[in-house]
Amino acid sequence: MLVSVERSSDILATTWSWRDRLFQVLDKLAEDPYHSTLKTHKLSGQLEGLWACWVEYDCRIVFAFESDPNTGEDVIVLIDLGTHDEVY
């Protein structure tokens, strides 16, 4: 599965303190978005339809599963990245 950052390219630039761990998590997310170490879960309320996973204690990635309209391939689109309070 591909991880797309088209809508959130500025997100990666602002997270230097989590950079190494973030790229490990993105690799794992692309390989298996439901891997137990990611703690992937559906969101509800205003974020219903989105998903989140765990980067480290106080860092989360909010994302969506979508289909690429050109190829039909499943992609993960990053929506937000930050502390628990920032993204929820």
WONORFEN-V255517 format. One record per pair of residues at least 6 apart in sequence whose ideal C-beta (glycine too) atoms are under 8 Angstrom apart, sorted by the first residue. I is the first residue (numbers start at 1). J is the second residue. D is the distance in whole Angstrom. If there is no record, write none. Layout:
i={I,I}
j={J,J}
d={D,D}
This chain:
i={1,1,1,1,1,1,1,2,2,2,2,2,2,3,3,3,3,3,3,4,4,4,4,4,5,5,5,6,7,7,7,8,8,8,8,8,11,11,11,12,12,15,15,15,15,18,18,18,21,21,21,22,22,22,22,25,25,25,25,25,26,28,28,28,29,29,29,29,29,29,30,33,33,33,33,33,34,37,38,38,39,39,40,40,40,41,41,41,42,42,43,43,43,43,43,43,47,47,49,50,50,50,50,51,51,51,51,52,52,52,52,52,52,53,53,53,54,55,55,58,58,59,59,59,60,60,60,60,60,60,61,61,61,62,62,62,62,62,63,63,63,63,64,64,64,65,65,65,65,66,66,66,66,67,67,67,68,68,80,80,81}
j={30,31,33,73,74,75,76,30,68,73,74,75,76,26,29,30,75,76,78,66,75,76,77,78,11,12,78,77,77,78,79,77,78,79,80,81,78,80,81,22,81,22,59,81,82,55,56,59,55,56,59,55,59,61,81,38,53,54,55,61,61,35,37,38,35,38,53,61,63,76,76,40,51,53,65,76,40,54,53,54,53,54,51,52,53,51,52,53,50,51,49,50,51,52,62,88,62,88,64,62,63,64,79,62,63,64,65,60,61,62,63,87,88,60,61,63,60,61,81,83,84,81,82,83,81,82,83,84,87,88,78,80,81,78,79,80,81,87,76,77,78,79,76,77,79,74,75,76,77,74,75,76,77,73,74,75,74,75,86,87,87}
d={5,8,7,8,5,7,6,7,8,6,8,5,7,5,6,5,7,5,7,8,5,7,5,7,7,6,5,7,6,7,7,8,4,6,7,7,6,7,5,7,8,6,8,6,8,6,6,5,6,6,8,6,8,8,8,7,7,8,5,7,8,5,7,6,8,6,6,7,8,6,7,6,8,7,8,6,5,8,4,6,6,4,6,7,5,7,6,8,8,6,8,5,6,6,7,8,7,7,7,6,7,5,6,7,6,7,7,5,7,5,7,7,8,7,5,7,6,6,8,5,6,7,7,6,7,7,7,6,5,8,6,8,5,8,5,4,7,5,5,6,5,6,7,5,6,7,8,6,8,8,6,8,5,7,6,7,8,5,8,5,7}
